[in-house]
Amino acid sequence: MLTTTMHDINVTQTRGGNTRKTTSNELVGRYSTIVADQRLSWTTHLRLQRLLGQGGQGVVYLTEQRGADQFTLPVALKIFSPERFESARAYDEAMHRIAHVASAIAQIQHDNLLDVYNFVDRNRIRMMVMEWVDGYDLQQLLVPGMLQRIRSRVSNRRWKYLNQVIVTRGPIHPRVQPGVAVAIVRDCLAALAALHREELVHGDMKPSNVMLKRSGHAKIIDFGSAFDLAEPPPTRSCTPAYAAPEVLEGNDCTPRSDLASLGYVLIELLAGRPLFANCTNCRELLEAKRALPQTMVDILPEDVTVNELLMNFCRGMIAPDPMLRFASAEAADLLKEGAAAFHRQLVKGDLSVEYGNEIRLWLEELKEMEEAEREAGMNETTDPFGTC
């Protein structure tokens, strides 16, 4: 019978209990040199595999990062375009600000924030190496094709459960049920609270910047518009449909502006339709956003409007006057009229579920559907659910 004798818990031993002997070979000296120098540099090999998205700031690719001994890691690589800048110097200055913010975000290490691995340049073109999230952003999920195509792949019982608990048909696109929608927003609020504690503002909260991981949790992505409150940029970019009224008016963008943007995302999830699709200019958009606390009773379904707590939570997020919104992301989650209180109400009414697990199961079904269609040669576009 084999036994192991432990003489020193800090010394590596063989299975028989003997201390492992240190051997000398041609690599030992190199190892010692690396440890002694305390400085390293090497070339990183990246292979761009698939376009994940593109916009005014540049493109994002799913990329394979290669290391030694066939180590590979999927990462997201954002390549910042200089096309919108009037000069190379303006591009350099903007990239310096983005790198500063990216560095600060990388050190936060919050589960609901996208991990930033590095910020590099190649011939003065800047690139951000980030975590690749295996999942879907909300914009991908808010298309009619998602529900239509999953219907044929699940049982009648599962289809009924999906519609009652997770997502159902809306006027324009799928409508997310209140418990799940608020669960997603709570993850986002936790991420925003972490950002805001470091005096950072995201600046561009919208459906395409909220990813649902296959684990069932939400992550905020895309920090190209984020900035440090102590060093606001001379010019800002935003998505008008989701920008707070004060941002559209050219006033300061603050943490409360992020709350308004997230509030618009929440109401869109609950309503199953874009909120401002009929607005053709900035003036109409501003008027619609100022009127939204009153008009959302006509936009939202009855199962939402009858819930006073949920309606008050929505109003606290999107109040046109930033001083009338929740004071912080933490307050939006934890105050008596916040998101956590709504979930507690569902628990008391025996209407609560394990939201993270429900989202995980839903995304697994979507991924299986996508993979099956890809194998069948049907999935030829980057949109996994179509736009029918």
GIZINOR-V999059 format. One record per residue. N is the residue number from 0. RES is the residue in one small letter. SS is DSSP state (alpha for helix, beta for strand, coil for the rest). OMEGA is omega in radians with two decimals (NA if undefined). D_CENTER is the distance of its C-alpha to the mean C-alpha in whole Angstrom. Layout:
n=[N | N]
res=[RES | RES]
ss=[SS | SS]
omega=[OMEGA | OMEGA]
d_center=[D_CENTER | D_CENTER]
This chain:
n=[0 | 1 | 2 | 3 | 4 | 5 | 6 | 7 | 8 | 9 | 10 | 11 | 12 | 13 | 14 | 15 | 16 | 17 | 18 | 19 | 20 | 21 | 22 | 23 | 24 | 25 | 26 | 27 | 28 | 29 | 30 | 31 | 32 | 33 | 34 | 35 | 36 | 37 | 38 | 39 | 40 | 41 | 42 | 43 | 44 | 45 | 46 | 47 | 48 | 49 | 50 | 51 | 52 | 53 | 54 | 55 | 56 | 57 | 58 | 59 | 60 | 61 | 62 | 63 | 64 | 65 | 66 | 67 | 68 | 69 | 70 | 71 | 72 | 73 | 74 | 75 | 76 | 77 | 78 | 79 | 80 | 81 | 82 | 83 | 84 | 85 | 86 | 87 | 88 | 89 | 90 | 91 | 92 | 93 | 94 | 95 | 96 | 97 | 98 | 99 | 100 | 101 | 102 | 103 | 104 | 105 | 106 | 107 | 108 | 109 | 110 | 111 | 112 | 113 | 114 | 115 | 116 | 117 | 118 | 119 | 120 | 121 | 122 | 123 | 124 | 125 | 126 | 127 | 128 | 129 | 130 | 131 | 132 | 133 | 134 | 135 | 136 | 137 | 138 | 139 | 140 | 141 | 142 | 143 | 144 | 145 | 146 | 147 | 148 | 149 | 150 | 151 | 152 | 153 | 154 | 155 | 156 | 157 | 158 | 159 | 160 | 161 | 162 | 163 | 164 | 165 | 166 | 167 | 168 | 169 | 170 | 171 | 172 | 173 | 174 | 175 | 176 | 177 | 178 | 179 | 180 | 181 | 182 | 183 | 184 | 185 | 186 | 187 | 188 | 189 | 190 | 191 | 192 | 193 | 194 | 195 | 196 | 197 | 198 | 199 | 200 | 201 | 202 | 203 | 204 | 205 | 206 | 207 | 208 | 209 | 210 | 211 | 212 | 213 | 214 | 215 | 216 | 217 | 218 | 219 | 220 | 221 | 222 | 223 | 224 | 225 | 226 | 227 | 228 | 229 | 230 | 231 | 232 | 233 | 234 | 235 | 236 | 237 | 238 | 239 | 240 | 241 | 242 | 243 | 244 | 245 | 246 | 247 | 248 | 249 | 250 | 251 | 252 | 253 | 254 | 255 | 256 | 257 | 258 | 259 | 260 | 261 | 262 | 263 | 264 | 265 | 266 | 267 | 268 | 269 | 270 | 271 | 272 | 273 | 274 | 275 | 276 | 277 | 278 | 279 | 280 | 281 | 282 | 283 | 284 | 285 | 286 | 287 | 288 | 289 | 290 | 291 | 292 | 293 | 294 | 295 | 296 | 297 | 298 | 299 | 300 | 301 | 302 | 303 | 304 | 305 | 306 | 307 | 308 | 309 | 310 | 311 | 312 | 313 | 314 | 315 | 316 | 317 | 318 | 319 | 320 | 321 | 322 | 323 | 324 | 325 | 326 | 327 | 328 | 329 | 330 | 331 | 332 | 333 | 334 | 335 | 336 | 337 | 338 | 339 | 340 | 341 | 342 | 343 | 344 | 345 | 346 | 347 | 348 | 349 | 350 | 351 | 352 | 353 | 354 | 355 | 356 | 357 | 358 | 359 | 360 | 361 | 362 | 363 | 364 | 365 | 366 | 367 | 368 | 369 | 370 | 371 | 372 | 373 | 374 | 375 | 376 | 377 | 378 | 379 | 380 | 381 | 382 | 383 | 384 | 385 | 386 | 387]
res=[m | l | t | t | t | m | h | d | i | n | v | t | q | t | r | g | g | n | t | r | k | t | t | s | n | e | l | v | g | r | y | s | t | i | v | a | d | q | r | l | s | w | t | t | h | l | r | l | q | r | l | l | g | q | g | g | q | g | v | v | y | l | t | e | q | r | g | a | d | q | f | t | l | p | v | a | l | k | i | f | s | p | e | r | f | e | s | a | r | a | y | d | e | a | m | h | r | i | a | h | v | a | s | a | i | a | q | i | q | h | d | n | l | l | d | v | y | n | f | v | d | r | n | r | i | r | m | m | v | m | e | w | v | d | g | y | d | l | q | q | l | l | v | p | g | m | l | q | r | i | r | s | r | v | s | n | r | r | w | k | y | l | n | q | v | i | v | t | r | g | p | i | h | p | r | v | q | p | g | v | a | v | a | i | v | r | d | c | l | a | a | l | a | a | l | h | r | e | e | l | v | h | g | d | m | k | p | s | n | v | m | l | k | r | s | g | h | a | k | i | i | d | f | g | s | a | f | d | l | a | e | p | p | p | t | r | s | c | t | p | a | y | a | a | p | e | v | l | e | g | n | d | c | t | p | r | s | d | l | a | s | l | g | y | v | l | i | e | l | l | a | g | r | p | l | f | a | n | c | t | n | c | r | e | l | l | e | a | k | r | a | l | p | q | t | m | v | d | i | l | p | e | d | v | t | v | n | e | l | l | m | n | f | c | r | g | m | i | a | p | d | p | m | l | r | f | a | s | a | e | a | a | d | l | l | k | e | g | a | a | a | f | h | r | q | l | v | k | g | d | l | s | v | e | y | g | n | e | i | r | l | w | l | e | e | l | k | e | m | e | e | a | e | r | e | a | g | m | n | e | t | t | d | p | f | g | t | c]
ss=[coil | coil | coil | coil | coil | coil | coil | coil | coil | coil | coil | coil | beta | coil | coil | coil | coil | coil | beta | coil | coil | coil | coil | coil | coil | coil | coil | alpha | alpha | alpha | alpha | alpha | alpha | alpha | alpha | alpha | alpha | coil | coil | coil | coil | coil | coil | coil | beta | beta | beta | beta | beta | beta | beta | beta | beta | beta | beta | coil | coil | beta | beta | beta | beta | beta | beta | beta | beta | beta | coil | coil | coil | coil | coil | beta | beta | beta | beta | beta | beta | beta | beta | beta | coil | coil | coil | coil | coil | coil | coil | alpha | alpha | alpha | alpha | alpha | alpha | alpha | alpha | alpha | alpha | alpha | alpha | alpha | alpha | alpha | alpha | alpha | alpha | alpha | coil | coil | coil | coil | coil | coil | beta | coil | coil | beta | beta | beta | beta | beta | beta | beta | coil | coil | beta | beta | beta | beta | beta | beta | beta | coil | coil | coil | beta | beta | beta | alpha | alpha | alpha | alpha | coil | coil | alpha | alpha | alpha | alpha | alpha | alpha | alpha | alpha | alpha | alpha | coil | coil | alpha | alpha | alpha | alpha | alpha | alpha | alpha | alpha | alpha | alpha | alpha | beta | beta | coil | coil | coil | coil | coil | coil | beta | beta | coil | alpha | alpha | alpha | alpha | alpha | alpha | alpha | alpha | alpha | alpha | alpha | alpha | alpha | alpha | alpha | alpha | alpha | alpha | alpha | alpha | coil | coil | beta | beta | coil | coil | coil | coil | coil | alpha | alpha | alpha | beta | beta | beta | beta | coil | coil | coil | coil | beta | beta | beta | coil | coil | coil | coil | coil | coil | beta | beta | alpha | alpha | alpha | coil | coil | coil | coil | coil | coil | coil | coil | alpha | alpha | alpha | coil | coil | alpha | alpha | alpha | alpha | coil | coil | coil | coil | coil | coil | alpha | alpha | alpha | alpha | alpha | alpha | alpha | alpha | alpha | alpha | alpha | alpha | alpha | alpha | alpha | alpha | alpha | coil | coil | coil | coil | coil | coil | coil | coil | coil | coil | alpha | alpha | alpha | alpha | alpha | alpha | alpha | alpha | alpha | alpha | alpha | alpha | alpha | alpha | alpha | alpha | alpha | alpha | coil | coil | alpha | alpha | alpha | alpha | coil | coil | alpha | alpha | alpha | alpha | alpha | alpha | alpha | alpha | alpha | alpha | alpha | coil | coil | coil | alpha | alpha | alpha | coil | coil | coil | coil | alpha | alpha | alpha | alpha | alpha | alpha | coil | coil | coil | coil | alpha | alpha | alpha | alpha | alpha | alpha | alpha | alpha | alpha | alpha | coil | coil | coil | coil | coil | coil | alpha | alpha | alpha | alpha | alpha | alpha | alpha | alpha | alpha | alpha | alpha | alpha | alpha | alpha | alpha | alpha | alpha | alpha | alpha | alpha | alpha | coil | coil | coil | coil | coil | coil | coil | coil | coil | coil | coil | coil | coil]
omega=[-3.13 | 3.08 | 3.10 | 3.10 | -3.12 | 3.11 | -3.10 | -3.04 | -3.12 | -3.11 | 3.10 | -3.10 | 3.07 | -3.14 | 3.14 | 3.09 | 3.14 | 3.10 | -3.13 | -3.10 | 3.06 | 3.14 | -3.14 | 3.03 | -3.03 | -3.11 | -3.06 | 3.13 | 3.12 | 3.09 | -3.13 | 3.13 | 3.13 | -3.13 | -3.10 | -3.08 | 3.13 | 3.07 | -3.07 | 2.98 | 3.08 | 3.14 | 3.09 | -3.13 | -3.12 | 3.08 | 3.12 | -3.03 | -3.04 | 3.10 | 3.11 | -3.13 | 3.09 | -3.11 | -3.08 | -3.10 | -3.12 | -3.09 | 3.07 | -3.14 | 2.85 | -2.96 | 3.07 | 3.08 | -3.03 | 3.06 | -3.13 | 3.04 | 3.07 | 3.04 | 3.08 | -3.14 | 3.06 | 3.10 | 3.02 | -3.13 | 3.08 | 3.14 | -3.05 | -3.13 | 3.06 | -2.96 | -3.08 | -3.12 | -3.07 | -3.14 | 3.08 | 3.13 | 3.11 | 3.09 | 3.14 | -3.12 | 3.12 | 3.14 | 3.09 | 3.12 | -3.14 | 3.12 | 3.12 | -3.14 | 3.14 | 3.12 | 3.13 | -3.14 | -3.13 | -3.10 | 3.13 | 3.09 | 3.12 | -3.05 | -3.10 | 3.03 | 3.09 | 3.10 | 3.06 | -3.06 | -3.07 | 3.05 | -2.98 | 3.04 | 3.06 | -3.06 | 3.09 | 3.01 | -3.04 | -3.13 | 3.09 | 3.11 | -3.00 | 3.01 | 2.98 | -3.12 | 3.10 | -3.09 | -3.09 | 2.99 | -3.05 | 3.14 | 3.09 | -3.09 | -3.07 | 3.06 | -3.09 | -3.07 | -3.12 | -3.12 | -3.08 | -3.06 | 3.13 | -3.10 | -3.06 | -3.04 | -3.13 | 3.13 | 3.09 | 3.14 | 3.12 | 3.13 | 3.12 | -3.14 | 3.10 | -3.10 | -3.11 | -2.95 | -2.95 | -3.02 | 3.13 | -3.10 | 3.09 | -3.10 | -3.10 | 3.14 | -3.11 | 3.13 | -3.11 | -3.12 | -2.98 | -3.10 | -3.14 | -3.14 | 3.14 | 3.08 | 3.09 | -3.13 | 3.13 | 3.04 | 3.13 | 3.10 | 3.10 | 3.11 | 3.12 | 3.11 | 3.12 | 3.08 | -3.04 | 3.09 | 3.10 | 3.13 | 3.11 | 3.09 | -3.13 | 3.01 | -3.11 | 3.09 | 3.12 | -3.06 | -3.10 | 3.11 | 3.03 | -3.14 | 2.97 | 3.10 | 3.11 | 3.02 | -3.14 | -3.12 | 3.14 | 3.06 | 3.00 | -3.11 | 3.03 | -3.13 | -3.12 | 3.11 | -3.11 | 3.13 | 3.10 | -3.14 | 3.13 | -3.13 | 3.14 | -3.12 | 3.12 | 3.06 | -3.11 | 3.02 | 3.12 | 3.01 | -2.97 | -3.08 | -3.10 | 3.14 | 3.10 | -3.12 | -3.10 | 3.10 | 3.11 | 3.13 | 3.11 | 3.11 | -3.05 | 2.98 | -3.02 | 3.04 | 3.11 | 3.04 | 3.05 | -3.14 | 3.12 | 3.13 | 3.11 | 3.08 | 3.09 | 3.10 | -3.14 | -3.10 | 3.09 | 3.08 | -3.09 | -3.05 | -3.08 | 3.13 | 3.01 | -3.04 | -2.97 | -3.07 | -3.09 | -3.13 | -3.07 | 3.12 | -3.06 | -3.13 | 3.11 | 3.14 | 3.11 | 3.14 | -3.13 | -3.14 | 3.08 | -3.11 | -3.02 | 3.12 | 3.10 | -3.04 | -3.06 | 3.07 | 3.10 | -3.09 | -3.03 | 3.12 | -3.03 | -3.12 | 3.04 | -3.04 | 3.13 | -3.12 | -3.07 | -3.13 | 3.14 | 3.12 | 3.11 | 3.08 | 3.12 | -3.14 | 3.12 | 3.10 | -2.93 | 3.11 | -3.11 | 3.07 | -3.10 | -3.14 | 3.11 | 3.06 | 3.00 | -3.07 | -3.10 | 3.07 | 3.10 | 3.12 | 3.14 | 3.13 | -2.86 | -3.14 | -3.05 | 3.07 | -3.10 | -3.05 | -3.12 | 3.13 | 3.10 | 3.10 | 3.08 | 3.10 | 3.10 | 3.11 | -3.14 | 3.13 | -3.14 | 3.14 | -3.08 | 3.04 | 3.04 | -2.95 | 3.14 | 3.13 | 3.12 | 3.11 | 3.13 | -3.14 | 3.11 | -3.13 | 3.07 | 3.10 | 3.12 | -3.13 | 3.11 | 3.11 | -3.12 | -3.12 | 3.12 | -3.13 | 3.10 | 3.11 | 3.14 | 3.12 | -3.09 | -2.99 | -3.04 | -3.11 | 3.10 | 3.11 | -3.04 | -3.04 | -3.13 | -3.13 | -3.11 | NA]
d_center=[54 | 52 | 51 | 49 | 50 | 48 | 50 | 47 | 43 | 42 | 44 | 43 | 45 | 46 | 46 | 50 | 49 | 51 | 49 | 47 | 49 | 48 | 49 | 49 | 48 | 47 | 44 | 44 | 45 | 42 | 40 | 42 | 42 | 38 | 38 | 40 | 39 | 35 | 34 | 32 | 31 | 30 | 29 | 26 | 26 | 23 | 23 | 21 | 21 | 19 | 17 | 14 | 14 | 16 | 16 | 18 | 17 | 18 | 17 | 14 | 16 | 15 | 18 | 20 | 21 | 25 | 27 | 30 | 32 | 30 | 26 | 23 | 20 | 17 | 15 | 13 | 15 | 15 | 18 | 19 | 22 | 25 | 26 | 25 | 27 | 30 | 31 | 30 | 31 | 28 | 26 | 26 | 26 | 23 | 21 | 23 | 21 | 18 | 19 | 20 | 17 | 15 | 18 | 17 | 13 | 14 | 17 | 15 | 14 | 12 | 10 | 7 | 7 | 6 | 10 | 12 | 16 | 18 | 19 | 22 | 24 | 27 | 29 | 28 | 25 | 22 | 19 | 16 | 15 | 12 | 11 | 11 | 8 | 11 | 10 | 9 | 7 | 9 | 11 | 13 | 13 | 15 | 18 | 22 | 22 | 20 | 22 | 25 | 25 | 24 | 27 | 29 | 27 | 27 | 31 | 32 | 31 | 27 | 27 | 28 | 26 | 23 | 24 | 25 | 22 | 19 | 19 | 22 | 24 | 23 | 25 | 23 | 20 | 19 | 19 | 17 | 19 | 19 | 19 | 16 | 14 | 15 | 14 | 10 | 11 | 12 | 9 | 8 | 11 | 12 | 9 | 11 | 14 | 14 | 13 | 16 | 18 | 18 | 19 | 16 | 14 | 11 | 13 | 11 | 9 | 10 | 9 | 8 | 5 | 4 | 4 | 7 | 9 | 12 | 13 | 12 | 9 | 6 | 3 | 3 | 4 | 7 | 10 | 13 | 14 | 13 | 17 | 19 | 21 | 24 | 24 | 23 | 23 | 26 | 24 | 20 | 18 | 16 | 16 | 19 | 18 | 15 | 17 | 19 | 23 | 24 | 21 | 23 | 26 | 26 | 26 | 24 | 20 | 19 | 17 | 18 | 17 | 14 | 15 | 17 | 14 | 12 | 15 | 16 | 13 | 14 | 18 | 17 | 15 | 19 | 21 | 20 | 21 | 19 | 21 | 22 | 23 | 27 | 27 | 28 | 28 | 27 | 30 | 29 | 25 | 26 | 29 | 26 | 24 | 27 | 28 | 25 | 26 | 29 | 28 | 25 | 28 | 29 | 26 | 25 | 26 | 29 | 27 | 25 | 27 | 30 | 28 | 28 | 26 | 23 | 24 | 25 | 21 | 20 | 23 | 22 | 19 | 20 | 24 | 25 | 26 | 24 | 26 | 26 | 23 | 21 | 22 | 19 | 16 | 18 | 21 | 18 | 18 | 21 | 24 | 26 | 25 | 21 | 18 | 20 | 23 | 22 | 21 | 25 | 27 | 25 | 27 | 30 | 30 | 30 | 27 | 24 | 22 | 20 | 17 | 15 | 18 | 18 | 15 | 15 | 19 | 17 | 15 | 18 | 20 | 18 | 18 | 22 | 22 | 21 | 23 | 26 | 26 | 25 | 28 | 30 | 29 | 28 | 24 | 25 | 22 | 19 | 18 | 18 | 19 | 21 | 22 | 25]
